[in-house]
């Protein structure tokens, strides 16, 4: 019995060599896959090694031989090179479609795209179910209806602590029959989130007719300048208020030119300042305005020196309102870090931008709790002055849960009152 070893980059290539050199009656004796070359595992190449011998027709009937080879191939193809699990990961149950399909690899044609798609879809569902089971093991005890909403909240970046609080509250308030009503349960979650989001409403003018100074601060790239332009346009063009703009953002290339262009279009005065003293003077010059909007340079929450510098400017301007601007597209850890670092500057309001691009913005609940600030505005696009709205807790809750309250059935409302 003469053995021969074949090496290739993939299993199909190795099997093709076996069939070409030994023939269709070849018997697979052994297989292994290993990495070769590279530097400390980087850029290493995968090598598939197949050891085979000439088949003996007289000792094994042809149908049995094909069945035996098919079984070997089924094991080979059950986990492809690109689907090998990492050490320590749970094993995904075998796809029942794979066995029947792999059994015909030697005798039958290559599978079509549609069949492959079906197998991939089934594997995807198996993985989803496995992940869900693992999460349920670590989740608080709750009915299935609440667990699905709990997972939905976690996926939308609501903090686990807050999600658990909401689940516990709903489970305590609602009866078993009420929990069976999906509309009713979702509406109650919306009510709770609405209560957690305090909204301040739009900018209000000072009762003594002095200029109300409003400062926008936040990290780089969250849309402060565009948001300033939207606020100015709405105040001037729609509410017929006298508005003045001041910018201290002289670090970013083109920032002043961008705001100057907006100021010219809206027809409002713009002051560019370099020092806290100049800022204080600019506020005095614009004292006859109804509202003065202060645009600040983006600051990294990790740059203590720049944060302190920003504080000296804010002390000089003495704003009535300080809005922390955060992007809905930012990573959860970045938003929480920014909220923590900008809080000492006197933040009392929150503007959430780019909600049209956000996938999960449930972290806003944690941010509001951390800085003890209320929601003032949200922005939903780049258009000036249209894509900005006054903060609304209920509307944000509906967006968070992907639910339009108009879809609630009347029996859901009646069930909650029962």
C-alpha positions as CSV (number, residue, x, y, z in Angstrom):
1,X,0.0,0.0,0.0
2,X,1.7,3.2,-1.3
3,X,0.8,6.4,0.5
4,X,1.2,9.8,-1.1
5,X,0.9,13.3,0.4
6,X,-0.5,16.3,-1.4
7,X,-0.3,19.9,-0.3
8,X,-2.4,22.9,-1.4
9,X,-3.8,26.2,-0.1
10,X,-7.4,24.9,0.1
11,X,-9.0,21.5,0.5
12,X,-10.7,21.5,-2.9
13,X,-7.3,22.1,-4.5
14,X,-5.7,19.2,-2.6
15,X,-8.5,16.9,-3.5
16,X,-8.2,17.9,-7.1
17,X,-4.5,16.8,-7.0
18,X,-5.5,13.5,-5.4
19,X,-8.1,12.8,-8.1
20,X,-5.7,13.8,-10.9
21,X,-2.7,11.7,-9.8
22,X,-4.3,8.7,-8.1
23,X,-7.7,8.6,-9.8
24,X,-11.4,8.6,-8.7
25,X,-10.9,5.4,-6.6
26,X,-8.4,7.1,-4.3
27,X,-8.8,6.5,-0.5
28,X,-8.2,9.4,1.9
29,X,-6.0,8.2,4.7
30,X,-5.3,11.4,6.6
31,X,-5.7,15.2,6.5
32,X,-4.4,18.1,8.4
33,X,-4.3,21.9,8.2
34,X,-1.5,24.1,9.5
35,X,0.1,27.5,9.0
36,X,3.5,28.1,7.5
37,X,5.8,31.1,7.3
38,X,4.9,34.6,8.5
39,X,6.3,36.5,11.5
40,X,5.0,35.6,14.9
41,X,1.8,34.4,13.2
42,X,1.3,37.4,11.0
43,X,0.9,36.9,7.3
44,X,1.2,33.1,7.7
45,X,-0.1,30.9,4.9
46,X,-2.6,28.1,5.4
47,X,-1.5,24.7,4.1
48,X,-3.9,21.8,3.6
49,X,-2.2,18.4,3.6
50,X,-4.0,15.3,2.3
51,X,-2.5,11.8,2.5
52,X,-4.1,9.2,0.1
53,X,-3.5,5.8,-1.5
54,X,-4.8,3.8,-4.4
55,X,-8.2,2.2,-3.8
56,X,-8.6,-1.6,-3.8
57,X,-11.8,-2.4,-5.7
58,X,-11.8,-6.1,-4.9
59,X,-11.7,-5.6,-1.1
60,X,-14.5,-3.0,-0.9
61,X,-17.6,-2.7,-3.1
62,X,-17.8,0.5,-5.1
63,X,-21.0,1.9,-3.3
64,X,-19.4,1.3,0.1
65,X,-16.2,3.0,-1.0
66,X,-18.1,6.0,-2.2
67,X,-20.0,6.1,1.1
68,X,-16.7,5.9,3.0
69,X,-15.1,8.6,1.0
70,X,-18.2,10.7,1.3
71,X,-18.1,10.4,5.0
72,X,-14.5,11.5,5.1
73,X,-15.3,14.5,2.9
74,X,-18.3,15.3,5.0
75,X,-15.9,15.7,8.0
76,X,-13.5,17.7,5.9
77,X,-16.1,20.1,4.7
78,X,-18.0,20.4,7.9
79,X,-15.7,23.3,8.9
80,X,-14.0,25.1,6.1
81,X,-10.7,27.1,6.3
82,X,-12.6,30.4,6.7
83,X,-15.0,29.0,9.3
84,X,-12.7,27.4,11.8
85,X,-13.7,28.3,15.4
86,X,-11.3,30.0,17.6
87,X,-10.0,28.1,20.7
88,X,-12.5,28.3,23.5
89,X,-15.5,29.3,21.4
90,X,-18.7,27.2,21.7
91,X,-19.3,24.6,19.0
92,X,-22.1,25.5,16.6
93,X,-24.4,22.4,16.1
94,X,-23.9,20.7,12.8
95,X,-26.1,21.9,9.9
96,X,-28.3,18.9,8.9
97,X,-28.2,20.1,5.3
98,X,-24.4,19.7,5.1
99,X,-24.3,15.9,5.6
100,X,-26.7,15.2,2.7
101,X,-25.0,17.7,0.4
102,X,-21.4,16.6,1.2
103,X,-22.3,13.0,0.6
104,X,-22.7,13.8,-3.0
105,X,-19.5,15.7,-3.5
106,X,-17.7,12.9,-5.3
107,X,-20.6,11.8,-7.5
108,X,-22.7,14.9,-7.9
109,X,-22.3,18.4,-9.3
110,X,-21.1,21.4,-7.2
111,X,-23.8,23.0,-5.1
112,X,-25.6,26.1,-6.5
113,X,-25.5,29.6,-5.0
114,X,-29.0,29.3,-3.7
115,X,-28.3,26.2,-1.7
116,X,-25.2,27.7,-0.2
117,X,-27.1,30.8,0.8
118,X,-29.7,28.6,2.5
119,X,-27.0,26.8,4.5
120,X,-25.3,30.1,5.5
121,X,-28.7,31.5,6.6
122,X,-29.3,28.4,8.7
123,X,-25.8,28.7,10.3
124,X,-26.5,32.4,11.0
125,X,-29.7,31.6,12.8
126,X,-27.9,28.9,14.8
127,X,-25.3,31.4,15.9
128,X,-28.0,34.0,16.8
129,X,-29.8,31.5,18.9
130,X,-26.6,30.4,20.6
131,X,-25.7,34.0,21.4
132,X,-29.2,34.6,22.7
133,X,-29.0,31.5,25.0
134,X,-25.6,32.7,26.4
135,X,-26.9,36.1,27.1
136,X,-30.0,34.7,28.8
137,X,-27.8,32.8,31.2
138,X,-26.3,36.0,32.5
139,X,-29.5,38.1,32.2
140,X,-31.9,38.7,35.1
141,X,-34.8,36.3,35.4
142,X,-37.6,37.6,33.3
143,X,-40.4,36.5,31.0
144,X,-39.6,35.9,27.3
145,X,-41.4,39.1,26.2
146,X,-39.3,41.3,28.5
147,X,-36.1,39.5,27.6
148,X,-36.5,40.4,23.9
149,X,-37.0,44.0,24.8
150,X,-34.0,43.8,27.2
151,X,-31.8,42.5,24.4
152,X,-33.2,45.3,22.1
153,X,-32.1,47.9,24.6
154,X,-28.7,46.4,25.1
155,X,-28.2,46.4,21.3
156,X,-29.2,50.0,21.1
157,X,-26.3,50.8,23.6
158,X,-28.5,51.3,26.7
159,X,-26.4,50.5,29.7
160,X,-27.1,47.1,31.2
161,X,-27.8,48.7,34.6
162,X,-30.4,51.0,33.2
163,X,-32.0,48.2,31.0
164,X,-32.3,46.0,34.1
165,X,-33.9,48.8,36.1
166,X,-36.5,49.3,33.4
167,X,-37.2,45.5,33.1
168,X,-37.6,45.2,36.9
169,X,-40.0,48.2,37.0
170,X,-42.2,46.7,34.2
171,X,-42.2,43.3,35.7
172,X,-43.2,44.7,39.1
173,X,-46.0,46.9,37.6
174,X,-47.7,44.6,35.1
175,X,-49.6,41.4,35.6
176,X,-48.9,38.1,33.8
177,X,-51.8,38.8,31.3
178,X,-50.6,42.3,30.6
179,X,-47.1,41.0,29.9
180,X,-48.5,38.9,27.1
181,X,-49.6,42.0,25.2
182,X,-46.6,43.1,23.2
183,X,-48.0,46.5,22.4
184,X,-48.8,47.2,26.0
185,X,-45.3,46.2,27.2
186,X,-43.5,48.3,24.6
187,X,-45.7,51.3,25.4
188,X,-44.7,51.0,29.1
189,X,-41.0,50.9,28.2
190,X,-41.6,54.1,26.1
191,X,-43.3,55.7,29.1
192,X,-40.3,54.9,31.4
193,X,-37.7,56.1,28.9
194,X,-39.7,59.3,28.4
195,X,-39.7,59.9,32.2
196,X,-35.9,59.4,32.2
197,X,-35.3,62.0,29.5
198,X,-35.8,65.6,30.9
199,X,-36.3,68.0,28.0
200,X,-35.8,71.8,28.5
201,X,-37.5,73.1,25.4
202,X,-36.1,75.8,23.1
203,X,-33.9,78.7,24.1
204,X,-35.8,81.2,26.1
205,X,-35.1,84.9,26.2
206,X,-34.2,86.7,29.3
207,X,-37.1,88.3,31.1
208,X,-35.1,91.5,31.6
209,X,-34.5,91.9,27.9
210,X,-30.7,91.5,28.2
211,X,-28.8,89.3,25.8
212,X,-29.0,85.6,26.6
213,X,-25.6,84.0,26.1
214,X,-25.7,80.4,24.9
215,X,-22.4,78.4,24.6
216,X,-22.0,75.1,22.7
217,X,-19.1,72.9,23.7
218,X,-18.0,69.4,23.0
219,X,-15.5,67.1,21.3
220,X,-14.1,67.6,17.8
221,X,-16.4,66.7,14.9
222,X,-19.7,66.4,16.6
223,X,-21.3,69.3,14.5
224,X,-21.2,72.3,16.8
225,X,-20.7,74.9,14.0
226,X,-23.5,73.5,11.9
227,X,-25.8,73.3,15.0
228,X,-25.0,77.0,15.8
229,X,-26.0,77.9,12.2
230,X,-29.3,76.0,12.6
231,X,-30.1,77.7,15.9
232,X,-29.2,81.1,14.5
233,X,-31.3,80.7,11.4
234,X,-34.4,79.5,13.3
235,X,-34.1,82.3,15.9
236,X,-33.6,85.0,13.2
237,X,-35.7,83.9,10.3
238,X,-38.5,82.0,12.0
239,X,-38.8,83.7,15.4
240,X,-37.6,87.2,14.2
241,X,-35.1,87.5,17.1
242,X,-31.9,89.5,17.1
243,X,-29.0,87.1,17.0
244,X,-25.3,87.6,17.3
245,X,-22.5,85.0,16.8
246,X,-19.1,84.7,18.4
247,X,-16.5,82.1,17.6
248,X,-13.4,81.2,19.4
249,X,-12.7,78.3,17.0
250,X,-9.6,79.6,15.3
251,X,-7.7,76.3,15.5
252,X,-9.6,74.4,12.8
253,X,-8.8,75.3,9.2
254,X,-11.9,76.9,7.5
255,X,-14.0,77.0,10.7
256,X,-14.2,80.8,10.8
257,X,-14.9,80.9,7.0
258,X,-17.7,78.4,7.4
259,X,-19.4,80.3,10.2
260,X,-18.9,83.6,8.4
261,X,-20.6,82.2,5.4
262,X,-23.6,81.2,7.5
263,X,-23.6,84.6,9.2
264,X,-23.7,86.4,5.8
265,X,-26.6,84.2,4.5
266,X,-28.6,84.6,7.7
267,X,-27.6,88.3,8.0
268,X,-26.4,88.3,11.6
269,X,-23.2,89.8,13.1
270,X,-20.2,87.6,13.7
271,X,-17.3,88.3,16.1
272,X,-14.0,86.3,15.9
273,X,-12.0,86.4,19.2
274,X,-8.6,85.0,20.2
275,X,-8.5,85.6,23.9
276,X,-10.8,85.6,26.9
277,X,-10.5,89.4,27.1
278,X,-11.6,89.8,23.5
279,X,-14.5,87.4,24.2
280,X,-15.7,89.5,27.1
281,X,-15.5,92.6,24.9
282,X,-17.4,90.9,22.1
283,X,-20.3,90.0,24.4
284,X,-20.5,93.6,25.5
285,X,-20.6,94.8,21.9
286,X,-23.5,92.5,21.1
287,X,-25.4,93.3,24.3
288,X,-28.4,94.7,22.3
289,X,-29.0,91.2,20.8
290,X,-31.7,88.9,22.1
291,X,-29.5,85.9,21.9
292,X,-25.7,85.5,21.5
293,X,-24.5,82.1,20.3
294,X,-21.0,81.1,21.2
295,X,-19.2,78.6,19.0
296,X,-16.2,76.9,20.7
297,X,-13.3,74.9,19.3
298,X,-13.6,71.1,19.5
299,X,-11.7,69.8,22.5
300,X,-10.5,66.2,23.1
301,X,-11.8,65.1,26.5
302,X,-8.4,63.6,27.1
303,X,-6.6,67.0,26.7
304,X,-6.7,68.5,30.2
305,X,-4.8,71.7,29.1
306,X,-7.3,72.5,26.3
307,X,-10.3,71.8,28.6
308,X,-8.8,74.2,31.2
309,X,-8.3,76.8,28.4
310,X,-11.9,76.4,27.4
311,X,-12.9,77.0,30.9
312,X,-11.2,80.4,31.0
313,X,-13.1,81.5,27.9
314,X,-16.4,80.3,29.4
315,X,-15.7,82.2,32.6
316,X,-15.1,85.4,30.5
317,X,-18.4,84.9,28.6
318,X,-20.5,84.0,31.6
319,X,-23.1,82.1,29.5
320,X,-26.6,81.6,30.7
321,X,-26.7,78.1,29.1
322,X,-23.9,75.6,28.3
323,X,-24.9,72.9,25.9
324,X,-22.8,69.8,25.6
325,X,-22.9,68.7,21.9
326,X,-22.5,65.0,21.4
327,X,-22.8,62.9,18.2
328,X,-25.3,60.0,18.1
329,X,-22.8,58.1,16.0
330,X,-20.0,58.2,18.6
331,X,-18.9,55.1,20.4
332,X,-20.5,54.5,23.8
333,X,-17.3,54.8,25.7
334,X,-16.3,58.1,23.9
335,X,-19.7,59.7,24.8
336,X,-19.5,58.7,28.4
337,X,-15.9,59.9,28.7
338,X,-16.8,63.2,27.1
339,X,-19.7,63.7,29.4
340,X,-17.5,63.0,32.4
341,X,-14.7,65.4,31.3
342,X,-16.9,68.3,30.2
343,X,-19.2,68.2,33.2
344,X,-17.1,70.4,35.4
345,X,-17.4,73.2,32.9
346,X,-21.0,73.8,34.0
347,X,-22.9,71.7,31.4
348,X,-26.6,72.0,32.0
349,X,-28.0,71.0,28.6
350,X,-27.4,68.3,26.0
351,X,-27.6,68.5,22.2
352,X,-27.6,65.2,20.4
353,X,-26.5,65.4,16.7
354,X,-26.5,63.1,13.7
355,X,-29.4,60.9,14.8
356,X,-30.1,60.2,11.1
357,X,-26.8,58.3,11.0
358,X,-26.9,56.7,14.4
359,X,-27.5,53.0,14.8
360,X,-27.9,52.8,18.6
361,X,-28.0,55.9,20.8
362,X,-29.3,54.5,24.0
363,X,-26.1,55.7,25.7
364,X,-27.8,59.1,25.9
365,X,-29.6,57.8,28.9
366,X,-26.4,57.2,30.7
367,X,-24.9,60.5,29.6
368,X,-27.9,62.5,30.9
369,X,-27.7,60.7,34.2
370,X,-23.9,61.3,34.5
371,X,-24.0,65.0,33.8
372,X,-27.4,65.7,35.3
373,X,-28.3,67.6,32.2
374,X,-31.6,67.9,30.2
375,X,-32.1,67.4,26.5
376,X,-32.4,70.7,24.6
377,X,-32.1,69.8,20.8
378,X,-31.5,66.9,18.5
379,X,-30.3,67.2,14.9
380,X,-31.3,64.8,12.1
381,X,-29.3,65.9,9.1
382,X,-27.0,68.6,7.5
383,X,-29.7,71.0,6.1
384,X,-29.8,74.5,7.6
385,X,-32.1,75.5,9.2
386,X,-34.4,72.5,8.9
387,X,-32.7,69.5,10.4
388,X,-33.0,70.4,14.0
389,X,-35.8,69.8,16.5
390,X,-36.5,70.7,20.1
391,X,-35.7,67.7,22.4
392,X,-38.6,65.5,23.1
393,X,-38.2,62.5,25.4
394,X,-41.2,60.6,24.1
395,X,-40.1,60.9,20.5
396,X,-36.6,59.8,21.4
397,X,-38.0,56.8,23.2
398,X,-40.0,55.8,20.2
399,X,-37.0,56.1,18.0
400,X,-34.9,54.1,20.4
401,X,-37.4,51.2,20.4
402,X,-38.3,51.6,16.7
403,X,-41.9,52.1,17.5
404,X,-44.6,54.6,16.2
405,X,-47.1,55.1,18.9
406,X,-49.8,55.6,16.3
407,X,-49.5,51.8,15.7
408,X,-50.6,51.0,19.3
409,X,-54.0,49.2,19.4
410,X,-56.7,50.7,21.5
411,X,-56.9,47.4,23.5
412,X,-53.3,48.0,24.5
413,X,-54.1,51.3,26.1
414,X,-57.2,49.8,27.7
415,X,-55.2,47.0,29.1
416,X,-52.7,49.3,30.8
417,X,-55.5,51.2,32.5
418,X,-57.1,48.0,33.7
